Amino acid sequence: MSKNYEHKPGQGTLWKNEKYIKGGNQPYAKGKVIDPSGNEWDAALWIPKSDKVKGFNITLSEKWKPKENPQIEAKIEEPPMGEPVYKENLYDKGINASDELPF
């Protein structure tokens, strides 16, 4: 099927999941479905683990969008050079930092 193909409302396509392992936690097939209102949904087809069930399970979820993380794009600034803050705190408490080192 061409990548330029657009589904009509009420239709969709599922493709066999290459990561599917029988008894695993991956769906047998995944794809997309367009609801009658024209909204796109992610769809998954699951094969039940029980042999008593003679059908398939289908799940629909909102189209996946990666979360935007502003921290990733933010520039990380290096701390100013100088004596570490923890050393000042130890001196304030009357503890010599060199006496506390285990080596």
Phi and psi restraints in degrees (value plus and minus 20) as a CYANA .aco file:
   2 SER   PHI     -90.7   -50.7
   2 SER   PSI     127.6   167.6
   3 LYS   PHI     -88.6   -48.6
   3 LYS   PSI     -40.2    -0.2
   4 ASN   PHI    -102.8   -62.8
   4 ASN   PSI     -26.2    13.8
   5 TYR   PHI     -87.0   -47.0
   5 TYR   PSI     112.6   152.6
   6 GLU   PHI    -136.3   -96.3
   6 GLU   PSI     110.9   150.9
   7 HIS   PHI     -92.0   -52.0
   7 HIS   PSI     129.6   169.6
   8 LYS   PHI    -105.1   -65.1
   8 LYS   PSI     135.5   175.5
   9 PRO   PHI     -73.9   -33.9
   9 PRO   PSI     115.6   155.6
  10 GLY   PHI      68.4   108.4
  10 GLY   PSI     -14.0    26.0
  11 GLN   PHI    -146.8  -106.8
  11 GLN   PSI     147.4   187.4
  12 GLY   PHI    -191.3  -151.3
  12 GLY   PSI     158.4   198.4
  13 THR   PHI    -159.9  -119.9
  13 THR   PSI     118.3   158.3
  14 LEU   PHI    -137.7   -97.7
  14 LEU   PSI     120.5   160.5
  15 TRP   PHI    -139.4   -99.4
  15 TRP   PSI     123.8   163.8
  16 LYS   PHI     -78.1   -38.1
  16 LYS   PSI     112.6   152.6
  17 ASN   PHI    -100.9   -60.9
  17 ASN   PSI      99.7   139.7
  18 GLU   PHI     -86.6   -46.6
  18 GLU   PSI     -41.8    -1.8
  19 LYS   PHI    -110.5   -70.5
  19 LYS   PSI     -17.6    22.4
  20 TYR   PHI     -87.6   -47.6
  20 TYR   PSI     111.9   151.9
  21 ILE   PHI    -149.5  -109.5
  21 ILE   PSI     109.2   149.2
  22 LYS   PHI     -76.6   -36.6
  22 LYS   PSI     107.8   147.8
  23 GLY   PHI      63.7   103.7
  23 GLY   PSI     -21.7    18.3
  24 GLY   PHI    -103.6   -63.6
  24 GLY   PSI    -184.3  -144.3
  25 ASN   PHI    -134.1   -94.1
  25 ASN   PSI       7.2    47.2
  26 GLN   PHI    -130.6   -90.6
  26 GLN   PSI     126.1   166.1
  27 PRO   PHI     -89.7   -49.7
  27 PRO   PSI     135.1   175.1
  28 TYR   PHI     -88.4   -48.4
  28 TYR   PSI     -57.9   -17.9
  29 ALA   PHI    -162.7  -122.7
  29 ALA   PSI     131.0   171.0
  30 LYS   PHI    -155.7  -115.7
  30 LYS   PSI     135.9   175.9
  31 GLY   PHI     159.2   199.2
  31 GLY   PSI    -176.3  -136.3
  32 LYS   PHI    -152.8  -112.8
  32 LYS   PSI     133.8   173.8
  33 VAL   PHI    -155.4  -115.4
  33 VAL   PSI     121.7   161.7
  34 ILE   PHI    -124.7   -84.7
  34 ILE   PSI     101.6   141.6
  35 ASP   PHI     -95.8   -55.8
  35 ASP   PSI     149.4   189.4
  36 PRO   PHI     -78.3   -38.3
  36 PRO   PSI     -41.5    -1.5
  37 SER   PHI    -104.3   -64.3
  37 SER   PSI     -27.0    13.0
  38 GLY   PHI      75.0   115.0
  38 GLY   PSI     -14.6    25.4
  39 ASN   PHI    -104.0   -64.0
  39 ASN   PSI     120.6   160.6
  40 GLU   PHI    -110.5   -70.5
  40 GLU   PSI     116.2   156.2
  41 TRP   PHI    -147.5  -107.5
  41 TRP   PSI     127.8   167.8
  42 ASP   PHI    -101.8   -61.8
  42 ASP   PSI     120.0   160.0
  43 ALA   PHI    -147.4  -107.4
  43 ALA   PSI     128.3   168.3
  44 ALA   PHI    -159.8  -119.8
  44 ALA   PSI     120.7   160.7
  45 LEU   PHI    -131.4   -91.4
  45 LEU   PSI     103.7   143.7
  46 TRP   PHI    -133.2   -93.2
  46 TRP   PSI     119.1   159.1
  47 ILE   PHI    -115.3   -75.3
  47 ILE   PSI     102.2   142.2
  48 PRO   PHI     -80.3   -40.3
  48 PRO   PSI     125.0   165.0
  49 LYS   PHI     -94.3   -54.3
  49 LYS   PSI     -41.8    -1.8
  50 SER   PHI    -106.0   -66.0
  50 SER   PSI     116.4   156.4
  51 ASP   PHI     -95.3   -55.3
  51 ASP   PSI     -32.4     7.6
  52 LYS   PHI     -92.1   -52.1
  52 LYS   PSI     -47.1    -7.1
  53 VAL   PHI    -107.3   -67.3
  53 VAL   PSI     106.7   146.7
  54 LYS   PHI    -124.3   -84.3
  54 LYS   PSI       1.9    41.9
  55 GLY   PHI    -152.0  -112.0
  55 GLY   PSI    -183.6  -143.6
  56 PHE   PHI    -141.3  -101.3
  56 PHE   PSI     138.8   178.8
  57 ASN   PHI    -127.2   -87.2
  57 ASN   PSI     119.1   159.1
  58 ILE   PHI    -142.5  -102.5
  58 ILE   PSI     115.3   155.3
  59 THR   PHI    -142.7  -102.7
  59 THR   PSI     120.5   160.5
  60 LEU   PHI    -138.9   -98.9
  60 LEU   PSI     117.0   157.0
  61 SER   PHI    -161.2  -121.2
  61 SER   PSI     137.8   177.8
  62 GLU   PHI     -78.0   -38.0
  62 GLU   PSI     127.3   167.3
  63 LYS   PHI     -74.3   -34.3
  63 LYS   PSI     111.5   151.5
  64 TRP   PHI     -90.8   -50.8
  64 TRP   PSI     112.4   152.4
  65 LYS   PHI    -149.1  -109.1
  65 LYS   PSI     113.7   153.7
  66 PRO   PHI     -84.9   -44.9
  66 PRO   PSI     123.2   163.2
  67 LYS   PHI     -92.6   -52.6
  67 LYS   PSI     118.2   158.2
  68 GLU   PHI    -103.7   -63.7
  68 GLU   PSI     109.2   149.2
  69 ASN   PHI    -141.4  -101.4
  69 ASN   PSI      80.7   120.7
  70 PRO   PHI     -84.2   -44.2
  70 PRO   PSI     -41.1    -1.1
  71 GLN   PHI     -88.6   -48.6
  71 GLN   PSI     -50.6   -10.6
  72 ILE   PHI     -85.2   -45.2
  72 ILE   PSI     -61.0   -21.0
  73 GLU   PHI    -101.9   -61.9
  73 GLU   PSI     -38.6     1.4
  74 ALA   PHI     -90.8   -50.8
  74 ALA   PSI     121.9   161.9
  75 LYS   PHI     -96.2   -56.2
  75 LYS   PSI     109.3   149.3
  76 ILE   PHI    -106.9   -66.9
  76 ILE   PSI     102.1   142.1
  77 GLU   PHI    -111.8   -71.8
  77 GLU   PSI     119.0   159.0
  78 GLU   PHI     -93.2   -53.2
  78 GLU   PSI     123.5   163.5
  79 PRO   PHI     -88.4   -48.4
  79 PRO   PSI     133.3   173.3
  80 PRO   PHI     -85.1   -45.1
  80 PRO   PSI     124.7   164.7
  81 MET   PHI     -93.5   -53.5
  81 MET   PSI     130.9   170.9
  82 GLY   PHI     126.1   166.1
  82 GLY   PSI    -184.5  -144.5
  83 GLU   PHI     -91.4   -51.4
  83 GLU   PSI     118.3   158.3
  84 PRO   PHI     -82.9   -42.9
  84 PRO   PSI     129.4   169.4
  85 VAL   PHI     -84.0   -44.0
  85 VAL   PSI     -58.8   -18.8
  86 TYR   PHI     -82.0   -42.0
  86 TYR   PSI     -50.8   -10.8
  87 LYS   PHI     -87.4   -47.4
  87 LYS   PSI     -59.7   -19.7
  88 GLU   PHI     -82.5   -42.5
  88 GLU   PSI     -61.4   -21.4
  89 ASN   PHI     -84.5   -44.5
  89 ASN   PSI     -57.1   -17.1
  90 LEU   PHI     -86.7   -46.7
  90 LEU   PSI     -61.8   -21.8
  91 TYR   PHI     -83.9   -43.9
  91 TYR   PSI     -57.7   -17.7
  92 ASP   PHI     -81.0   -41.0
  92 ASP   PSI     -51.5   -11.5
  93 LYS   PHI    -108.3   -68.3
  93 LYS   PSI     -20.2    19.8
  94 GLY   PHI      62.6   102.6
  94 GLY   PSI      -2.6    37.4
  95 ILE   PHI    -124.1   -84.1
  95 ILE   PSI     111.0   151.0
  96 ASN   PHI    -102.8   -62.8
  96 ASN   PSI      98.9   138.9
  97 ALA   PHI     -80.5   -40.5
  97 ALA   PSI     -52.7   -12.7
  98 SER   PHI     -90.7   -50.7
  98 SER   PSI     -45.9    -5.9
  99 ASP   PHI     -94.6   -54.6
  99 ASP   PSI     -42.5    -2.5
 100 GLU   PHI    -109.4   -69.4
 100 GLU   PSI     -29.8    10.2
 101 LEU   PHI     -95.1   -55.1
 101 LEU   PSI     115.4   155.4
 102 PRO   PHI     -99.7   -59.7
 102 PRO   PSI     -19.2    20.8
